[in-house]
Amino acid sequence: MSVTIGQPAPVFTLYDTDKKQISLQDFKGKNVLLLFFPLAFTSVCTKELCDIRDNISFYNNVNAVVLGISVDSLYTLKKFKEDQELNFSLLSDFNKTVSAAYDSLHDIFPSFEMQGVGKRGAFVIDTNGLVKYAEICASPSDLPNFNNIQAILSQLD
């Protein structure tokens, strides 16, 4: 399934690192940045999420919640979040349903021929639940275009 700009974002409920259910609908009235990332503790994922951590004030100032989503277990994500001192929620999509809904799964991950690893992607969802930005990175080593993401978020209410 492909997510397109202007359509309602696929809704979901996942567990965070505190074993609490988090739903997209919980953030009605806020902008949401969904960041799909392949695997915790890898160099590119660590760089990406630490950059968000270091710039969280920007996202807070534009009424945006950041949610990181990975197919890793919530226990792995909890350790990763603690080790990197991440200041936003990480959600476990261990069953891969949300990643599939956002077309964010590799059939075969380029490294080590693993199946079902998440793709790196970014989606901005506005206060009404509509997709305003959608990007799936071509390679796991690519990062989303954060300049474009921040420009979109700056224009939203």
N, C-alpha and C positions, 0 to 999 in steps of 0.2 A: 504494500500500500504506500502510495506517495502522499506526502503532506505538501499542500500548496498554500501560497500566500493568499490571505483573504478568507480561507475556510476556517470553520471552527476547529480548534485543536482537539486531537483525540484525548478524551478524558482517561484518567487512570488513578489508581490507588496503589501505592507501594509502601514498603517499610523503610524507615530511615535507620540510622545507626543506633538510635535509642529504642529500637523495636516499636516505634510508634507508626501507625498508619498515616500516610500523608496523601492527600488527594489534590489533583489539580484544582478542583472546585473550591478547595480551602482558600485559594488566593484570588477569588473573585474580587474585583476592585483594585487589584495590584497588577503590575506588569510582571511577567515571569520570563526569566532566561533559563531554558533547559539546555544543559550541556551533557551530551552523551559522550562518554569516553571509554576506550577499549578496556584497559586493565589498570587497577590500582598498583602503585609502586613502580610503574615503568617511567622512564625518564621524561617522555613527552607529556604524559598525563600529569605527572608531578609538576612540570613546568607550567602547564596550562592552568591547573587548579590553584597553584601558588600565585600566579599572576592575578587571578580573580581575587584571591584572598587579600593580596596587597592593594587591590583597587576596589575593595568592597564599598568604600564610601561613595564612589561614583554610582554604583547600582542602588545603594540606599537613597541617594539624592534624587534619583529618577523614579522612585516608587517601584523599584524592581526587586523581586525575590530571585535568588539564584538557586537552582536545584541541579546538582550533579547526579547523573544516572549511569550506572554501570551494571553489567551482568555478574559482577563479583558478589559474593555473599555479604550479608550485612555485617558479619563479624570481620571480614577482611576490610570492608569499607570503614568500620569503626576504628580499627588500628591505623589505617591510612589517614583518616581524618585527624586522629590524635597526634600521630607522628608529624604531620604537616601543619598542625594547628589551623585547620581550615575553619572558617567562620561562616559557613553556610551548610545547608543540608546535603548529605549524600544519600541517595536512594538505591536500594538493591532491586534490580530487575532480573533476579536469578532465573526466573521462568521465561524470560525473554519476550514477554507479551507486549510490553510497552515499546521496547526497542523495535520489534516487528511493526507495530502500529505506526512508528515514526520512520520506517524504512532505514533503521540504523543498526542492521546486523550484517556482518560478513558471512557469506556462505562458507568461505574458507579464508581465514585470517592469513595475510601474506607471510607472516613469520610462523614457522613451526607447523604450518598446515592445520591449525586448530579450527574447529567448526563452531559457529555460534558466538563468536566474540563480537562485541559491539563495535560499530563504526564511530568515529569521532564526528560529532555534529552539533549544531547550535540552532535553537529555535527561540524566537521572541514571540511571546503571546501577550496580547494587550489585556486591558482591564475587563473587556467583554468576552474574553476567551477566544479571540480570533488570532490566527497566525499572521504575524507581520514580517517575519524574517525566517528563512529556512536555508540551512547550509549543511550539506554532508561533505565532509572532506574526502578527496579522492584517495589519499594515502593516510595510513595511521600516523605518519610522521608530520603531516600537515596540521596546522592549527586553524581554527575558525578565524574569520576576519573580524577581529574585535573592534577595529575602527568603524566598520559598517554597523556592527551590532550596537555600539555606543551611539552612533549617529541616529539609528532608528529609535532607540530607547529615549534619546533626548527629545525627539519629536512627539512622543506619546504623552498623553495626559497622566 
